Amino acid sequence: MKPVDLTKLPSVTAELATHAAEYDRTGAFPHPSIRAVHEAGLLTAPVGARFGGPGLGTADLTRILLALGKGDPSVALIASMTQLPHLLQALRPSWPTTLYRRILTESATSPTLLNTLRVEPDLGSPSRGGRPATTARRTPKGWSLTGHKRFTTGAAGLTYLLVWAATDEPEPRVGNFVVPAEATGIEVIPAWNQLGLRASGSHDVVLTEAPAIEALDLLPIAQATHDNLAGGVLQLPLAAIYVGVARAAQDWFHRFAHQ
């Protein structure tokens, strides 16, 4: 993993800010800015020391996302969707060792973006419970997923989709299914056209018998309650993005007032 020097965060903020307005105007995926975050080692900053990573925790990730949010909140949000699964893996390992090592190997050479696809048109956010309509079906080659997800941040640039789905077993289980973004049966629907955060590209994703390479944390529906650890880990770093936006606005107003 790349080393992380938090003293260089201001330079990353400045680099992202240079291009933020253009990406927000066009809604194009911010590949160069994501690469800048990758080159600074920030995408994999929370990878645990046991996996050969920097091992930065919640407090440092909060500092990082504040800096990224100040530069370009769309880039910060895309980055956070990758950083948070790494942080959760460091705190409570659940990925098969071989698969996680594969992701870290890919991450060493290029931005390897992850996101957990949870929201659906009918269910909305599952943060208060509910069974996903997205279905995972057993086939001779493994799991096959069919469903419709919304608000998939960074959809056009993801490397792996972590799709929350229910199995079609007699006693259904729910969990996250790892689907490579280049797999067949994946369609990104450009449904994201907001007033801001346009470059986050939080589009819809439709899966039609898309093959998964692994299933994570499969539990019977009755046992799949809200994840308190994940909720606690997520809240502070994500809130920092908004603080970064506010500080950028504050800096702009100071310049305006003085100039």
PyRosetta script that sets phi, psi and omega in degrees:
from pyrosetta import init, pose_from_sequence

init()
pose = pose_from_sequence("MKPVDLTKLPSVTAELATHAAEYDRTGAFPHPSIRAVHEAGLLTAPVGARFGGPGLGTADLTRILLALGKGDPSVALIASMTQLPHLLQALRPSWPTTLYRRILTESATSPTLLNTLRVEPDLGSPSRGGRPATTARRTPKGWSLTGHKRFTTGAAGLTYLLVWAATDEPEPRVGNFVVPAEATGIEVIPAWNQLGLRASGSHDVVLTEAPAIEALDLLPIAQATHDNLAGGVLQLPLAAIYVGVARAAQDWFHRFAHQ")
pose.set_psi(1, 150.0)
pose.set_omega(1, 178.2)
pose.set_phi(2, -70.8)
pose.set_psi(2, 140.6)
pose.set_omega(2, 174.6)
pose.set_phi(3, -67.7)
pose.set_psi(3, 157.1)
pose.set_omega(3, -177.3)
pose.set_phi(4, -121.4)
pose.set_psi(4, 125.1)
pose.set_omega(4, 177.1)
pose.set_phi(5, -115.6)
pose.set_psi(5, 102.7)
pose.set_omega(5, -175.4)
pose.set_phi(6, -69.2)
pose.set_psi(6, -15.9)
pose.set_omega(6, 177.2)
pose.set_phi(7, -69.8)
pose.set_psi(7, -15.6)
pose.set_omega(7, -179.9)
pose.set_phi(8, -93.6)
pose.set_psi(8, 5.1)
pose.set_omega(8, 179.8)
pose.set_phi(9, -57.0)
pose.set_psi(9, -40.5)
pose.set_omega(9, 179.6)
pose.set_phi(10, -58.3)
pose.set_psi(10, -35.1)
pose.set_omega(10, 179.6)
pose.set_phi(11, -70.4)
pose.set_psi(11, -34.5)
pose.set_omega(11, 175.4)
pose.set_phi(12, -67.0)
pose.set_psi(12, -43.0)
pose.set_omega(12, 176.8)
pose.set_phi(13, -55.7)
pose.set_psi(13, -47.3)
pose.set_omega(13, -178.3)
pose.set_phi(14, -63.8)
pose.set_psi(14, -39.9)
pose.set_omega(14, 179.7)
pose.set_phi(15, -64.9)
pose.set_psi(15, -43.5)
pose.set_omega(15, 178.9)
pose.set_phi(16, -64.3)
pose.set_psi(16, -40.1)
pose.set_omega(16, -177.3)
pose.set_phi(17, -63.5)
pose.set_psi(17, -28.6)
pose.set_omega(17, -179.1)
pose.set_phi(18, -59.9)
pose.set_psi(18, -33.7)
pose.set_omega(18, -174.1)
pose.set_phi(19, -111.1)
pose.set_psi(19, -4.4)
pose.set_omega(19, -170.3)
pose.set_phi(20, -60.7)
pose.set_psi(20, -43.9)
pose.set_omega(20, -176.4)
pose.set_phi(21, -63.2)
pose.set_psi(21, -40.6)
pose.set_omega(21, -179.0)
pose.set_phi(22, -66.8)
pose.set_psi(22, -43.5)
pose.set_omega(22, 178.5)
pose.set_phi(23, -65.1)
pose.set_psi(23, -37.7)
pose.set_omega(23, 179.3)
pose.set_phi(24, -67.6)
pose.set_psi(24, -33.5)
pose.set_omega(24, 179.3)
pose.set_phi(25, -70.2)
pose.set_psi(25, -43.8)
pose.set_omega(25, -174.5)
pose.set_phi(26, -88.9)
pose.set_psi(26, -25.8)
pose.set_omega(26, -174.6)
pose.set_phi(27, 75.4)
pose.set_psi(27, 10.7)
pose.set_omega(27, 179.2)
pose.set_phi(28, -69.5)
pose.set_psi(28, 151.0)
pose.set_omega(28, 178.0)
pose.set_phi(29, -68.3)
pose.set_psi(29, 130.2)
pose.set_omega(29, -172.8)
pose.set_phi(30, -84.0)
pose.set_psi(30, 64.5)
pose.set_omega(30, -176.6)
pose.set_phi(31, -54.8)
pose.set_psi(31, -49.8)
pose.set_omega(31, -178.7)
pose.set_phi(32, -60.5)
pose.set_psi(32, -37.3)
pose.set_omega(32, -179.7)
pose.set_phi(33, -69.8)
pose.set_psi(33, -39.3)
pose.set_omega(33, 176.0)
pose.set_phi(34, -63.4)
pose.set_psi(34, -39.0)
pose.set_omega(34, 177.9)
pose.set_phi(35, -64.8)
pose.set_psi(35, -36.2)
pose.set_omega(35, 176.9)
pose.set_phi(36, -62.7)
pose.set_psi(36, -40.2)
pose.set_omega(36, 177.0)
pose.set_phi(37, -65.0)
pose.set_psi(37, -40.8)
pose.set_omega(37, 177.4)
pose.set_phi(38, -62.9)
pose.set_psi(38, -47.1)
pose.set_omega(38, -177.9)
pose.set_phi(39, -62.4)
pose.set_psi(39, -28.1)
pose.set_omega(39, 177.0)
pose.set_phi(40, -81.2)
pose.set_psi(40, -0.8)
pose.set_omega(40, 179.1)
pose.set_phi(41, 78.0)
pose.set_psi(41, 12.2)
pose.set_omega(41, -171.0)
pose.set_phi(42, -81.5)
pose.set_psi(42, -27.6)
pose.set_omega(42, 179.2)
pose.set_phi(43, -63.5)
pose.set_psi(43, -32.9)
pose.set_omega(43, -177.8)
pose.set_phi(44, -109.8)
pose.set_psi(44, 15.1)
pose.set_omega(44, -179.2)
pose.set_phi(45, -56.1)
pose.set_psi(45, -36.4)
pose.set_omega(45, -178.9)
pose.set_phi(46, -85.2)
pose.set_psi(46, 1.8)
pose.set_omega(46, 178.8)
pose.set_phi(47, -58.8)
pose.set_psi(47, 131.0)
pose.set_omega(47, -174.5)
pose.set_phi(48, -63.4)
pose.set_psi(48, 150.4)
pose.set_omega(48, 179.6)
pose.set_phi(49, -61.0)
pose.set_psi(49, -31.2)
pose.set_omega(49, -179.7)
pose.set_phi(50, -64.9)
pose.set_psi(50, -19.9)
pose.set_omega(50, 178.7)
pose.set_phi(51, -102.5)
pose.set_psi(51, 10.1)
pose.set_omega(51, 179.5)
pose.set_phi(52, 85.6)
pose.set_psi(52, 14.9)
pose.set_omega(52, -178.6)
pose.set_phi(53, -96.5)
pose.set_psi(53, 176.5)
pose.set_omega(53, 179.7)
pose.set_phi(54, -66.5)
pose.set_psi(54, -27.1)
pose.set_omega(54, 176.5)
pose.set_phi(55, 73.9)
pose.set_psi(55, 26.3)
pose.set_omega(55, 178.4)
pose.set_phi(56, -71.4)
pose.set_psi(56, 139.2)
pose.set_omega(56, -175.2)
pose.set_phi(57, -96.5)
pose.set_psi(57, -163.1)
pose.set_omega(57, -175.1)
pose.set_phi(58, -61.2)
pose.set_psi(58, -41.5)
pose.set_omega(58, -177.2)
pose.set_phi(59, -63.6)
pose.set_psi(59, -46.4)
pose.set_omega(59, -180.0)
pose.set_phi(60, -68.5)
pose.set_psi(60, -37.3)
pose.set_omega(60, 177.1)
pose.set_phi(61, -63.6)
pose.set_psi(61, -34.8)
pose.set_omega(61, 176.4)
pose.set_phi(62, -62.8)
pose.set_psi(62, -42.4)
pose.set_omega(62, 176.7)
pose.set_phi(63, -62.2)
pose.set_psi(63, -42.2)
pose.set_omega(63, -178.8)
pose.set_phi(64, -63.6)
pose.set_psi(64, -46.9)
pose.set_omega(64, -176.5)
pose.set_phi(65, -71.0)
pose.set_psi(65, -28.8)
pose.set_omega(65, 172.4)
pose.set_phi(66, -62.2)
pose.set_psi(66, -44.2)
pose.set_omega(66, 179.8)
pose.set_phi(67, -65.8)
pose.set_psi(67, -42.5)
pose.set_omega(67, 179.5)
pose.set_phi(68, -68.1)
pose.set_psi(68, -40.0)
pose.set_omega(68, 178.4)
pose.set_phi(69, -63.2)
pose.set_psi(69, -33.3)
pose.set_omega(69, 177.6)
pose.set_phi(70, -69.1)
pose.set_psi(70, -31.3)
pose.set_omega(70, 180.0)
pose.set_phi(71, -84.0)
pose.set_psi(71, -50.1)
pose.set_omega(71, 179.3)
pose.set_phi(72, -159.3)
pose.set_psi(72, 104.8)
pose.set_omega(72, -176.1)
pose.set_phi(73, -64.0)
pose.set_psi(73, -28.2)
pose.set_omega(73, 176.5)
pose.set_phi(74, -64.4)
pose.set_psi(74, -45.1)
pose.set_omega(74, 178.0)
pose.set_phi(75, -63.8)
pose.set_psi(75, -40.6)
pose.set_omega(75, 178.9)
pose.set_phi(76, -60.7)
pose.set_psi(76, -43.3)
pose.set_omega(76, -178.6)
pose.set_phi(77, -66.8)
pose.set_psi(77, -42.4)
pose.set_omega(77, 176.9)
pose.set_phi(78, -60.4)
pose.set_psi(78, -46.6)
pose.set_omega(78, -179.4)
pose.set_phi(79, -61.8)
pose.set_psi(79, -40.6)
pose.set_omega(79, -176.8)
pose.set_phi(80, -62.1)
pose.set_psi(80, -33.2)
pose.set_omega(80, -179.3)
pose.set_phi(81, -66.4)
pose.set_psi(81, -22.2)
pose.set_omega(81, 174.4)
pose.set_phi(82, -90.4)
pose.set_psi(82, -42.1)
pose.set_omega(82, -176.2)
pose.set_phi(83, -64.5)
pose.set_psi(83, -39.8)
pose.set_omega(83, -175.1)
pose.set_phi(84, -66.9)
pose.set_psi(84, -41.7)
pose.set_omega(84, 173.3)
pose.set_phi(85, -60.4)
pose.set_psi(85, -35.8)
pose.set_omega(85, 176.4)
pose.set_phi(86, -64.9)
pose.set_psi(86, -40.6)
pose.set_omega(86, 179.5)
pose.set_phi(87, -64.4)
pose.set_psi(87, -43.9)
pose.set_omega(87, 178.6)
pose.set_phi(88, -63.4)
pose.set_psi(88, -38.0)
pose.set_omega(88, 177.6)
pose.set_phi(89, -64.5)
pose.set_psi(89, -35.8)
pose.set_omega(89, 177.8)
pose.set_phi(90, -67.8)
pose.set_psi(90, -37.3)
pose.set_omega(90, -177.0)
pose.set_phi(91, -81.2)
pose.set_psi(91, -35.8)
pose.set_omega(91, -176.1)
pose.set_phi(92, -148.5)
pose.set_psi(92, 85.0)
pose.set_omega(92, -175.9)
pose.set_phi(93, -57.1)
pose.set_psi(93, 129.9)
pose.set_omega(93, 177.8)
pose.set_phi(94, -136.7)
pose.set_psi(94, -11.4)
pose.set_omega(94, -179.2)
pose.set_phi(95, -79.9)
pose.set_psi(95, 142.6)
pose.set_omega(95, 169.7)
pose.set_phi(96, -57.9)
pose.set_psi(96, 138.7)
pose.set_omega(96, -173.5)
pose.set_phi(97, -57.0)
pose.set_psi(97, -44.5)
pose.set_omega(97, -176.7)
pose.set_phi(98, -62.6)
pose.set_psi(98, -43.9)
pose.set_omega(98, -178.8)
pose.set_phi(99, -67.4)
pose.set_psi(99, -42.6)
pose.set_omega(99, -178.8)
pose.set_phi(100, -66.5)
pose.set_psi(100, -38.3)
pose.set_omega(100, 176.3)
pose.set_phi(101, -62.2)
pose.set_psi(101, -38.7)
pose.set_omega(101, 177.3)
pose.set_phi(102, -60.3)
pose.set_psi(102, -44.6)
pose.set_omega(102, -179.7)
pose.set_phi(103, -65.1)
pose.set_psi(103, -39.9)
pose.set_omega(103, 179.3)
pose.set_phi(104, -67.9)
pose.set_psi(104, -36.4)
pose.set_omega(104, 177.1)
pose.set_phi(105, -62.9)
pose.set_psi(105, -43.8)
pose.set_omega(105, 177.4)
pose.set_phi(106, -65.2)
pose.set_psi(106, -38.2)
pose.set_omega(106, -178.0)
pose.set_phi(107, -66.3)
pose.set_psi(107, -23.3)
pose.set_omega(107, -178.6)
pose.set_phi(108, -70.3)
pose.set_psi(108, -22.7)
pose.set_omega(108, -175.4)
pose.set_phi(109, -111.7)
pose.set_psi(109, -22.5)
pose.set_omega(109, -178.1)
pose.set_phi(110, -156.4)
pose.set_psi(110, 160.3)
pose.set_omega(110, 177.5)
pose.set_phi(111, -59.3)
pose.set_psi(111, 121.8)
pose.set_omega(111, 179.2)
pose.set_phi(112, -115.6)
pose.set_psi(112, 98.0)
pose.set_omega(112, -170.2)
pose.set_phi(113, -92.4)
pose.set_psi(113, 136.0)
pose.set_omega(113, 177.5)
pose.set_phi(114, -118.4)
pose.set_psi(114, 157.6)
pose.set_omega(114, 167.9)
pose.set_phi(115, -160.2)
pose.set_psi(115, 144.2)
pose.set_omega(115, 177.4)
pose.set_phi(116, -94.1)
pose.set_psi(116, 117.9)
pose.set_omega(116, -177.2)
pose.set_phi(117, -92.4)
pose.set_psi(117, 108.5)
pose.set_omega(117, -174.5)
pose.set_phi(118, -121.7)
pose.set_psi(118, -41.5)
pose.set_omega(118, -172.5)
pose.set_phi(119, -72.0)
pose.set_psi(119, 140.0)
pose.set_omega(119, 179.2)
pose.set_phi(120, -130.2)
pose.set_psi(120, 157.3)
pose.set_omega(120, -177.8)
pose.set_phi(121, -56.5)
pose.set_psi(121, -42.7)
pose.set_omega(121, -176.6)
pose.set_phi(122, -87.2)
pose.set_psi(122, -40.0)
pose.set_omega(122, -176.8)
pose.set_phi(123, -78.3)
pose.set_psi(123, -31.9)
pose.set_omega(123, -170.5)
pose.set_phi(124, 72.3)
pose.set_psi(124, -149.0)
pose.set_omega(124, 177.4)
pose.set_phi(125, -77.1)
pose.set_psi(125, 133.5)
pose.set_omega(125, -179.8)
pose.set_phi(126, -87.1)
pose.set_psi(126, 14.9)
pose.set_omega(126, -174.6)
pose.set_phi(127, -61.2)
pose.set_psi(127, -21.4)
pose.set_omega(127, 178.2)
pose.set_phi(128, -108.6)
pose.set_psi(128, 18.9)
pose.set_omega(128, 177.7)
pose.set_phi(129, 105.6)
pose.set_psi(129, 178.4)
pose.set_omega(129, 180.0)
pose.set_phi(130, 119.7)
pose.set_psi(130, 157.0)
pose.set_omega(130, 179.0)
pose.set_phi(131, -103.9)
pose.set_psi(131, 128.9)
pose.set_omega(131, -179.6)
pose.set_phi(132, -68.8)
pose.set_psi(132, 144.1)
pose.set_omega(132, 174.8)
pose.set_phi(133, -77.4)
pose.set_psi(133, -22.8)
pose.set_omega(133, 177.0)
pose.set_phi(134, -61.7)
pose.set_psi(134, 130.1)
pose.set_omega(134, -171.5)
pose.set_phi(135, -116.7)
pose.set_psi(135, 135.3)
pose.set_omega(135, 174.2)
pose.set_phi(136, -105.3)
pose.set_psi(136, 122.7)
pose.set_omega(136, -176.7)
pose.set_phi(137, -116.8)
pose.set_psi(137, 135.6)
pose.set_omega(137, 177.4)
pose.set_phi(138, -72.6)
pose.set_psi(138, 133.5)
pose.set_omega(138, 174.3)
pose.set_phi(139, -130.0)
pose.set_psi(139, 169.8)
pose.set_omega(139, 177.2)
pose.set_phi(140, -59.0)
pose.set_psi(140, -22.6)
pose.set_omega(140, -178.8)
pose.set_phi(141, -99.1)
pose.set_psi(141, -1.2)
pose.set_omega(141, -178.4)
pose.set_phi(142, 129.1)
pose.set_psi(142, -157.3)
pose.set_omega(142, -178.4)
pose.set_phi(143, -81.2)
pose.set_psi(143, 142.5)
pose.set_omega(143, 176.6)
pose.set_phi(144, -127.3)
pose.set_psi(144, 130.6)
pose.set_omega(144, -172.4)
pose.set_phi(145, -113.4)
pose.set_psi(145, 138.2)
pose.set_omega(145, 175.2)
pose.set_phi(146, -135.4)
pose.set_psi(146, 128.8)
pose.set_omega(146, 179.9)
pose.set_phi(147, 170.1)
pose.set_psi(147, -176.9)
pose.set_omega(147, -175.9)
pose.set_phi(148, -133.4)
pose.set_psi(148, 120.4)
pose.set_omega(148, 179.2)
pose.set_phi(149, -114.5)
pose.set_psi(149, 149.7)
pose.set_omega(149, 179.7)
pose.set_phi(150, -120.1)
pose.set_psi(150, 164.8)
pose.set_omega(150, 174.0)
pose.set_phi(151, 53.9)
pose.set_psi(151, 47.5)
pose.set_omega(151, -179.9)
pose.set_phi(152, -88.5)
pose.set_psi(152, 92.0)
pose.set_omega(152, -177.6)
pose.set_phi(153, -57.1)
pose.set_psi(153, 130.6)
pose.set_omega(153, 178.4)
pose.set_phi(154, 70.6)
pose.set_psi(154, 24.6)
pose.set_omega(154, -171.9)
pose.set_phi(155, -51.0)
pose.set_psi(155, -42.7)
pose.set_omega(155, -174.1)
pose.set_phi(156, -72.5)
pose.set_psi(156, -15.6)
pose.set_omega(156, -176.4)
pose.set_phi(157, -115.3)
pose.set_psi(157, 7.1)
pose.set_omega(157, -176.4)
pose.set_phi(158, -70.3)
pose.set_psi(158, 150.8)
pose.set_omega(158, 173.5)
pose.set_phi(159, -100.7)
pose.set_psi(159, -38.3)
pose.set_omega(159, 178.0)
pose.set_phi(160, -134.5)
pose.set_psi(160, 136.3)
pose.set_omega(160, 174.5)
pose.set_phi(161, -102.5)
pose.set_psi(161, 127.4)
pose.set_omega(161, 176.2)
pose.set_phi(162, -102.2)
pose.set_psi(162, 96.6)
pose.set_omega(162, -167.8)
pose.set_phi(163, -96.7)
pose.set_psi(163, 119.0)
pose.set_omega(163, 177.4)
pose.set_phi(164, -78.4)
pose.set_psi(164, 121.8)
pose.set_omega(164, -174.0)
pose.set_phi(165, -150.6)
pose.set_psi(165, 163.2)
pose.set_omega(165, 175.6)
pose.set_phi(166, -107.8)
pose.set_psi(166, 140.5)
pose.set_omega(166, 179.1)
pose.set_phi(167, -76.6)
pose.set_psi(167, 161.0)
pose.set_omega(167, 177.8)
pose.set_phi(168, -95.8)
pose.set_psi(168, 21.7)
pose.set_omega(168, -179.4)
pose.set_phi(169, -70.1)
pose.set_psi(169, 160.2)
pose.set_omega(169, 177.0)
pose.set_phi(170, -54.5)
pose.set_psi(170, -36.4)
pose.set_omega(170, 172.4)
pose.set_phi(171, -116.4)
pose.set_psi(171, 93.3)
pose.set_omega(171, -171.3)
pose.set_phi(172, -60.2)
pose.set_psi(172, 146.0)
pose.set_omega(172, 171.6)
pose.set_phi(173, -119.9)
pose.set_psi(173, 158.4)
pose.set_omega(173, 176.3)
pose.set_phi(174, -124.1)
pose.set_psi(174, 151.9)
pose.set_omega(174, 178.9)
pose.set_phi(175, 178.8)
pose.set_psi(175, -175.3)
pose.set_omega(175, 178.6)
pose.set_phi(176, -100.2)
pose.set_psi(176, 129.9)
pose.set_omega(176, -179.6)
pose.set_phi(177, -109.5)
pose.set_psi(177, 127.9)
pose.set_omega(177, -175.8)
pose.set_phi(178, -85.4)
pose.set_psi(178, 115.3)
pose.set_omega(178, -177.9)
pose.set_phi(179, -120.3)
pose.set_psi(179, 119.5)
pose.set_omega(179, 175.4)
pose.set_phi(180, -62.1)
pose.set_psi(180, 139.4)
pose.set_omega(180, -176.2)
pose.set_phi(181, -64.2)
pose.set_psi(181, -23.8)
pose.set_omega(181, -179.5)
pose.set_phi(182, -88.2)
pose.set_psi(182, 4.6)
pose.set_omega(182, -179.1)
pose.set_phi(183, -67.0)
pose.set_psi(183, 158.8)
pose.set_omega(183, 176.1)
pose.set_phi(184, -71.4)
pose.set_psi(184, 158.7)
pose.set_omega(184, 174.5)
pose.set_phi(185, 81.0)
pose.set_psi(185, 19.3)
pose.set_omega(185, 178.5)
pose.set_phi(186, -118.2)
pose.set_psi(186, 127.0)
pose.set_omega(186, 177.3)
pose.set_phi(187, -128.6)
pose.set_psi(187, 125.4)
pose.set_omega(187, 175.5)
pose.set_phi(188, -91.9)
pose.set_psi(188, 120.0)
pose.set_omega(188, -179.4)
pose.set_phi(189, -98.8)
pose.set_psi(189, 116.5)
pose.set_omega(189, -176.4)
pose.set_phi(190, -72.5)
pose.set_psi(190, 80.7)
pose.set_omega(190, -176.7)
pose.set_phi(191, -104.2)
pose.set_psi(191, 1.4)
pose.set_omega(191, -173.5)
pose.set_phi(192, -98.4)
pose.set_psi(192, 110.6)
pose.set_omega(192, -179.0)
pose.set_phi(193, -148.3)
pose.set_psi(193, 71.2)
pose.set_omega(193, -172.2)
pose.set_phi(194, -98.1)
pose.set_psi(194, 176.6)
pose.set_omega(194, 177.3)
pose.set_phi(195, -72.3)
pose.set_psi(195, -30.4)
pose.set_omega(195, -179.8)
pose.set_phi(196, -143.1)
pose.set_psi(196, 176.7)
pose.set_omega(196, -176.6)
pose.set_phi(197, 53.6)
pose.set_psi(197, 31.0)
pose.set_omega(197, -176.6)
pose.set_phi(198, -64.0)
pose.set_psi(198, -35.1)
pose.set_omega(198, -177.9)
pose.set_phi(199, -74.4)
pose.set_psi(199, -7.8)
pose.set_omega(199, 175.5)
pose.set_phi(200, -67.8)
pose.set_psi(200, -19.2)
pose.set_omega(200, 175.1)
pose.set_phi(201, 53.5)
pose.set_psi(201, 47.4)
pose.set_omega(201, -175.4)
pose.set_phi(202, -82.5)
pose.set_psi(202, 66.1)
pose.set_omega(202, -172.5)
pose.set_phi(203, -83.2)
pose.set_psi(203, 173.3)
pose.set_omega(203, 172.2)
pose.set_phi(204, -79.2)
pose.set_psi(204, 151.9)
pose.set_omega(204, 174.5)
pose.set_phi(205, -130.9)
pose.set_psi(205, 125.4)
pose.set_omega(205, 177.5)
pose.set_phi(206, -108.7)
pose.set_psi(206, 128.3)
pose.set_omega(206, 179.7)
pose.set_phi(207, -111.8)
pose.set_psi(207, 130.0)
pose.set_omega(207, 178.1)
pose.set_phi(208, -127.3)
pose.set_psi(208, 98.6)
pose.set_omega(208, -177.3)
pose.set_phi(209, 52.2)
pose.set_psi(209, 45.6)
pose.set_omega(209, 178.0)
pose.set_phi(210, -79.0)
pose.set_psi(210, 131.1)
pose.set_omega(210, -176.8)
pose.set_phi(211, -78.9)
pose.set_psi(211, 133.3)
pose.set_omega(211, 174.5)
pose.set_phi(212, -100.2)
pose.set_psi(212, 146.9)
pose.set_omega(212, -179.8)
pose.set_phi(213, -98.5)
pose.set_psi(213, -11.2)
pose.set_omega(213, -179.6)
pose.set_phi(214, -165.2)
pose.set_psi(214, 154.1)
pose.set_omega(214, 173.7)
pose.set_phi(215, -118.1)
pose.set_psi(215, 134.0)
pose.set_omega(215, -177.3)
pose.set_phi(216, -116.0)
pose.set_psi(216, 138.1)
pose.set_omega(216, 170.8)
pose.set_phi(217, 55.8)
pose.set_psi(217, 41.3)
pose.set_omega(217, 178.2)
pose.set_phi(218, -70.0)
pose.set_psi(218, 126.7)
pose.set_omega(218, -179.9)
pose.set_phi(219, -137.7)
pose.set_psi(219, 150.7)
pose.set_omega(219, 170.9)
pose.set_phi(220, -56.9)
pose.set_psi(220, 145.2)
pose.set_omega(220, -175.7)
pose.set_phi(221, -54.5)
pose.set_psi(221, -38.9)
pose.set_omega(221, -178.5)
pose.set_phi(222, -63.9)
pose.set_psi(222, -24.7)
pose.set_omega(222, -179.2)
pose.set_phi(223, -96.9)
pose.set_psi(223, -9.9)
pose.set_omega(223, -175.1)
pose.set_phi(224, -84.3)
pose.set_psi(224, 73.0)
pose.set_omega(224, 180.0)
pose.set_phi(225, -86.6)
pose.set_psi(225, 175.5)
pose.set_omega(225, 179.9)
pose.set_phi(226, -60.8)
pose.set_psi(226, 134.4)
pose.set_omega(226, -177.1)
pose.set_phi(227, -83.7)
pose.set_psi(227, 101.6)
pose.set_omega(227, -176.8)
pose.set_phi(228, -67.0)
pose.set_psi(228, -35.5)
pose.set_omega(228, 178.4)
pose.set_phi(229, -63.8)
pose.set_psi(229, -49.2)
pose.set_omega(229, -180.0)
pose.set_phi(230, -60.5)
pose.set_psi(230, -42.4)
pose.set_omega(230, -179.9)
pose.set_phi(231, -60.6)
pose.set_psi(231, -43.5)
pose.set_omega(231, -179.7)
pose.set_phi(232, -67.5)
pose.set_psi(232, -39.4)
pose.set_omega(232, -179.7)
pose.set_phi(233, -67.8)
pose.set_psi(233, -35.5)
pose.set_omega(233, -175.1)
pose.set_phi(234, -72.9)
pose.set_psi(234, -38.0)
pose.set_omega(234, -164.1)
pose.set_phi(235, -63.7)
pose.set_psi(235, -50.3)
pose.set_omega(235, -174.4)
pose.set_phi(236, -67.3)
pose.set_psi(236, -49.7)
pose.set_omega(236, 178.7)
pose.set_phi(237, -60.1)
pose.set_psi(237, -40.7)
pose.set_omega(237, -180.0)
pose.set_phi(238, -67.0)
pose.set_psi(238, -38.0)
pose.set_omega(238, 177.6)
pose.set_phi(239, -62.5)
pose.set_psi(239, -31.0)
pose.set_omega(239, -178.8)
pose.set_phi(240, -63.4)
pose.set_psi(240, -29.6)
pose.set_omega(240, 177.7)
pose.set_phi(241, -59.4)
pose.set_psi(241, -43.7)
pose.set_omega(241, -178.5)
pose.set_phi(242, -67.7)
pose.set_psi(242, -35.8)
pose.set_omega(242, 175.5)
pose.set_phi(243, -64.0)
pose.set_psi(243, -39.7)
pose.set_omega(243, 176.9)
pose.set_phi(244, -60.6)
pose.set_psi(244, -42.3)
pose.set_omega(244, 177.2)
pose.set_phi(245, -60.0)
pose.set_psi(245, -45.3)
pose.set_omega(245, -178.9)
pose.set_phi(246, -63.3)
pose.set_psi(246, -38.3)
pose.set_omega(246, 179.9)
pose.set_phi(247, -70.0)
pose.set_psi(247, -35.5)
pose.set_omega(247, 175.5)
pose.set_phi(248, -63.2)
pose.set_psi(248, -42.1)
pose.set_omega(248, 178.0)
pose.set_phi(249, -64.1)
pose.set_psi(249, -39.5)
pose.set_omega(249, 178.5)
pose.set_phi(250, -63.3)
pose.set_psi(250, -44.6)
pose.set_omega(250, 178.6)
pose.set_phi(251, -62.0)
pose.set_psi(251, -41.1)
pose.set_omega(251, 179.3)
pose.set_phi(252, -62.1)
pose.set_psi(252, -42.6)
pose.set_omega(252, -178.2)
pose.set_phi(253, -67.2)
pose.set_psi(253, -37.4)
pose.set_omega(253, 177.4)
pose.set_phi(254, -61.1)
pose.set_psi(254, -44.4)
pose.set_omega(254, 178.7)
pose.set_phi(255, -63.1)
pose.set_psi(255, -42.7)
pose.set_omega(255, 179.3)
pose.set_phi(256, -60.7)
pose.set_psi(256, -44.4)
pose.set_omega(256, -177.4)
pose.set_phi(257, -65.6)
pose.set_psi(257, -36.8)
pose.set_omega(257, -177.6)
pose.set_phi(258, -80.8)
pose.set_psi(258, -31.4)
pose.set_omega(258, -172.7)
pose.set_phi(259, -95.2)
pose.dump_pdb("model.pdb")
